[in-house]
Amino acid sequence: EPYQDVFTYRRWQAQGFQVQRGEKAIKIPVVKVVDRENQDTGEVETRKLLGTGAVFCRHQVKEA
């Protein structure tokens, strides 16, 4: 089934797979949580930022 196992490029490499040449990444939304210290008050502020991540499906990789 397509899109069942999706991981980042580095995660596929760590598992012993290589993304096939010419394959395009699937873009997914990612929420990043960032803690920032306020220099005036010293309080820690937590912010959520929306970004994108790039993942590859199992059908786009081969064993290295």
Secondary structure, DSSP 8 states (H G I E B T S, - for coil): -TTSSEE-HHHHHHTTEEE-TT---EEEEEEEEEEEE-TTT--EEEEEEEEEEEEEEGGGEEE-
